[in-house]
Amino acid sequence: MLALILAGGEGSRLRLGEKALVMVHEQPMISWVLDAFAAADCEPLVITSHKTPFTRNWCRANGIDFLDTAGTGYVEDLTEAVEMTDEEGPLFTSAADIPCLTEDIIRRIRAAHAEHGLPACSAWVPVSRCEAYGMQPRYCETVCGVAATPCAVNILTGGLIGVAQEEFCLLLDEPGLAFNINTREELAVLEREFYAVRGL
């Protein structure tokens, strides 16, 4: 399955340059995400923009497929990228700043999508799991009776991009999904907890 890794934003809140290339335990943040999708037998494709020229060059230097979009915004770039791929069936979408994503989590999301048969599947983590690490979720909904926040990894149907897609909301109480990195404080927590939450 194709996996679009969104890496076209400036990362202005983190203030460390292009966020996808911020180092996490001796690897750029995006490389952990790419490795997880590759291990789960997906085909990762990085989505860059004029705002992330170094990420584009990093992909080129490392033989990683990428597409350049207008850099208008996350949703707009995602829509543009899906249209550029001509993918009609299901595909993964993921942020580049979730370095604790693992092969197992990806396979569980794909299995849930297949089981429930809806056009889309979104992954959520309990807010309490995020707060336990001092992370501050910016959006919250109730999923399976639990206050939860989206994990920035989903499955969508390419042929339905641009319209609302009925989705199954999958609640995953996984420590690693608490880490969506937007600030230096969150990065510091990740550095401290990284090996524990990834089980390394």
Salt bridges, closest charged atoms under 4 A:
ASP41 OD2 - ARG107 NH2 3.01
ASP68 OD2 - ARG56 NH2 3.27
ASP97 OD2 - LYS19 NZ 2.66
GLU103 OE2 - ARG107 NE 2.93
ASP104 OD2 - ARG108 NH1 3.83
ASP173 OD1 - ARG129 NE 2.87
GLU174 OE2 - ARG108 NH1 2.44
GLU186 OE2 - ARG138 NH2 3.35
GLU191 OE1 - HIS25 NE2 3.35
GLU193 OE2 - ARG192 NE 3.39
